[in-house]
């Protein structure tokens, strides 16, 4: 019996109802259906009394979600999609993402399009788009004390974000550089349209194999964004006497002590998205962010006498 999964946002009544209806429909088509909530992919936040809240990358995969699963349907907004990617990427499960939230930048279909989308997937009329993910690790001396998968970005900053920090950043084999800023962002191409875009970074199309480093409010005209191959790992150490905070995908994180090291590198796991038509990134940019829309004051051509 073929197996499919459903991951849904259980704090949204609409997503809960659709998940229940979808489970009945898939079961009637002869599928074994396994469900999980997006909460299982949340990383949780550390606090000063418990600075480490370590959950290993592979342990976030829900029970019975494995390589035998044909696909999983994700019901929620972008936060649920990010969570679902952490839950399913180690098992290589393709995701049909359905928006029950607001912007839905990462989703493929709206909830009213689900019947059509599901029929297309069951008929194998789709493509799979792979998106690079990052493995973010925190080391204390040589011991790994925290790690997470990341689809968008890793952010390192002071808490509260009120004063400048100094970071020593080494990209691959290159000499370390010092960055003075409120914080720094290490982003994937997928994350280039998220926090790093708001911080002044460029938009990068998803198929370009790079990472980018974006200083947040840098205290130098010379500190600007850097794009580099994703074959290069990044090592970040703090040059501050105070504790810093690291946040992954805006979801969870941990405290970083002055003697700790943060390592960011491309993960061997990728997020797999089901696309019902060939991926068209510029169309998504236009529809979701308004990029490249015609200017309303653009003059029409006028014939000269």
C-alpha positions in Angstrom: 0.0 0.0 0.0 1.5 3.4 -1.0 2.1 5.8 1.8 1.6 9.6 1.9 2.0 12.1 4.7 0.1 15.2 5.9 1.8 17.9 8.0 -0.5 20.7 9.1 -0.6 23.8 11.3 -2.8 22.6 14.2 -3.5 26.1 15.6 -5.4 27.0 12.4 -8.9 25.6 12.3 -9.0 25.7 8.5 -5.8 23.6 8.2 -7.1 21.1 10.8 -10.4 20.6 8.9 -8.6 20.3 5.5 -6.2 17.8 7.0 -9.1 15.6 8.2 -10.9 15.8 4.9 -7.7 15.1 3.0 -6.9 12.0 5.1 -10.3 10.6 4.3 -9.9 11.2 0.5 -6.4 9.7 0.3 -7.5 6.7 2.3 -10.4 6.1 -0.1 -7.8 6.1 -2.9 -6.0 3.3 -1.2 -3.2 5.2 0.4 -1.8 4.7 3.9 -1.9 8.1 5.4 0.4 9.3 8.2 -0.1 12.7 9.9 2.0 15.0 11.9 1.8 18.7 13.0 4.3 21.4 12.1 5.1 21.7 15.8 7.3 18.7 15.5 9.7 20.7 13.4 10.0 23.7 15.7 13.4 24.1 17.2 12.4 25.8 20.5 14.2 28.6 22.2 16.9 28.5 24.8 16.8 30.8 27.8 19.5 32.1 30.1 18.8 29.4 32.6 19.0 26.7 30.0 21.2 28.1 27.2 21.2 24.9 25.2 18.1 23.3 23.8 19.7 20.7 21.5 17.7 18.5 19.1 19.7 16.7 16.5 18.9 17.2 12.9 17.8 13.6 12.2 15.6 13.3 15.3 13.0 15.8 13.9 11.7 13.3 11.3 8.2 12.3 12.5 7.4 8.6 13.2 6.6 6.6 10.0 7.8 9.4 7.8 10.5 7.6 5.8 12.0 7.0 2.3 9.0 4.8 1.4 6.6 7.8 1.6 5.6 9.0 -1.9 5.0 12.6 -0.9 3.6 14.7 1.9 1.0 17.5 1.8 1.8 20.6 3.9 -1.1 22.7 5.1 -0.1 26.1 6.6 1.8 29.2 5.9 5.6 29.8 5.3 6.4 29.0 8.9 4.8 25.6 8.6 6.6 24.9 5.3 10.0 25.8 7.0 9.1 23.4 9.8 8.0 20.7 7.5 11.3 20.9 5.5 13.3 20.3 8.7 11.0 17.3 9.4 11.2 15.7 6.0 14.5 16.7 4.3 16.5 13.9 6.1 14.1 11.3 4.6 14.0 12.9 1.1 10.2 13.3 1.0 8.7 15.6 -1.7 6.3 18.3 -0.4 3.1 19.6 -1.9 2.8 22.9 0.0 -0.7 24.4 0.3 -1.2 27.9 1.6 -3.6 28.4 4.5 -1.7 31.5 5.8 -1.0 34.9 4.5 1.9 35.6 2.0 2.7 31.9 1.3 5.9 32.7 -0.6 7.1 29.1 -0.3 3.7 27.5 -1.1 2.7 26.0 -4.4 -1.1 26.2 -4.3 -3.9 27.9 -2.4 -6.3 25.9 -0.3 -9.1 26.3 -2.9 -6.8 24.8 -5.5 -6.1 21.7 -3.4 -8.5 19.3 -5.3 -6.9 20.1 -8.7 -3.3 20.0 -7.2 -4.0 16.6 -5.5 -5.4 15.1 -8.7 -2.3 16.3 -10.6 0.1 14.7 -8.1 -1.8 11.4 -7.9 -1.6 11.3 -11.7 2.2 12.0 -11.5 1.8 15.3 -13.4 4.4 17.3 -11.5 8.1 18.2 -11.2 10.3 18.2 -8.2 12.4 21.3 -7.4 15.2 20.9 -4.9 16.3 23.8 -2.7 19.6 23.9 -0.8 19.5 23.8 2.9 22.2 24.8 5.5 23.5 22.8 8.5 24.0 25.2 11.4 26.2 23.9 14.2 27.4 25.4 17.5 30.6 24.1 19.0 32.0 24.6 22.5 35.6 23.8 22.3 35.4 20.7 20.0 32.0 19.5 21.3 28.9 19.9 19.2 26.3 21.4 21.5 23.5 22.6 19.1 22.5 22.0 15.5 19.7 22.7 13.1 18.7 22.5 9.4 18.0 25.9 7.8 16.2 26.7 4.6 16.2 30.5 4.8 18.8 32.0 7.1 20.9 31.9 10.3 21.0 35.2 12.2 23.5 36.0 15.0 23.0 39.1 17.0 23.0 40.6 20.5 19.9 40.5 22.7 18.4 43.0 22.9 19.4 44.3 19.5 20.6 47.6 20.8 24.3 47.9 20.3 27.1 47.0 17.8 28.8 43.6 17.8 32.1 42.5 16.4 32.3 39.2 14.5 35.2 37.3 13.1 34.1 35.5 10.0 36.2 32.9 8.1 34.8 31.7 4.7 36.4 28.5 3.6 40.2 28.6 3.5 40.2 32.4 3.2 41.7 34.7 5.9 39.2 35.8 8.6 37.6 39.2 8.4 36.2 41.4 11.1 32.7 42.7 10.8 31.2 45.4 13.1 27.4 45.4 12.9 24.2 44.9 14.9 24.3 41.3 13.6 25.0 39.1 10.6 22.9 36.9 8.4 24.0 33.8 6.5 21.4 33.0 3.9 20.6 30.5 1.2 19.2 31.6 -2.2 15.7 30.7 -0.9 16.3 32.9 2.1 17.5 35.8 -0.1 13.8 36.9 -0.3 13.4 36.8 3.5 15.3 38.6 6.2 18.4 39.3 4.1 16.3 41.1 1.6 14.9 43.4 4.3 18.6 43.9 5.4 19.6 45.1 2.0 20.8 41.9 0.4 20.3 40.9 -3.2 17.7 38.5 -4.5 19.3 35.2 -5.7 17.5 32.7 -7.9 17.1 29.4 -6.2 19.2 27.3 -8.6 22.5 29.3 -8.0 24.8 27.3 -5.7 25.8 30.1 -3.3 25.4 31.4 0.2 25.4 35.1 1.1 26.6 37.0 4.2 24.7 40.1 5.0 25.8 42.5 7.9 22.8 44.0 9.8 23.2 47.8 10.0 27.0 47.7 9.6 29.2 50.4 11.2 31.3 50.8 8.1 30.8 51.8 4.5 33.2 48.9 3.6 31.0 46.2 5.2 28.6 45.1 2.5 27.0 41.8 1.5 29.1 39.0 0.2 28.0 36.1 -2.1 30.3 33.1 -2.2 30.1 29.4 -3.3 28.1 27.1 -1.0 31.0 24.6 -1.1 32.8 27.0 1.4 31.9 26.5 5.1 31.6 29.5 7.3 33.1 29.8 10.8 31.9 32.7 13.0 33.3 33.6 16.4 32.3 36.5 18.6 34.7 39.2 19.5 32.3 40.5 22.2 32.5 39.8 26.0 28.7 39.3 26.1 26.5 36.4 25.1 24.9 36.5 21.7 21.7 34.9 20.3 21.5 32.7 17.2 18.2 32.3 15.5 17.5 29.8 12.6 14.7 30.5 10.1 13.1 32.9 12.6 12.0 29.9 14.5 14.3 28.9 17.3 17.8 29.2 18.5 20.3 29.2 21.2 22.7 31.4 23.1 26.3 31.8 21.9 29.1 32.4 24.4 32.2 34.4 23.5 34.3 31.2 23.3 31.8 29.3 21.1 32.1 28.8 17.3 29.3 28.8 14.9 29.8 26.7 11.7 27.4 27.0 8.7 27.7 24.8 5.7 25.6 23.4 2.9 23.7 20.4 4.2 23.7 17.0 2.4 19.9 17.2 2.8 17.8 19.3 0.4 14.2 20.5 0.6 12.1 18.9 -2.2 9.1 20.8 -3.5 6.4 19.4 -5.8 5.8 21.9 -8.6 2.6 21.5 -10.7 4.2 23.5 -13.5 7.8 24.3 -14.4 9.2 26.6 -11.6 9.0 30.3 -12.6 10.8 32.3 -9.9 10.3 35.7 -11.5 6.5 35.2 -11.6 6.6 34.4 -7.8 8.7 37.6 -7.2 6.1 39.6 -9.2 3.0 38.1 -7.6 4.3 38.1 -4.0 6.7 41.0 -3.8 5.7 43.2 -6.7 9.1 42.9 -8.4 9.2 44.1 -12.0 5.6 45.4 -12.2 5.1 48.1 -14.9 5.4 51.6 -13.5 2.0 53.3 -13.4 3.4 56.5 -14.9 5.2 54.8 -17.7 4.5 56.9 -20.8 2.9 55.4 -23.9 4.5 55.7 -27.2 3.5 58.7 -29.2 4.0 59.1 -32.9 5.8 62.3 -33.9 4.3 64.4 -36.7 
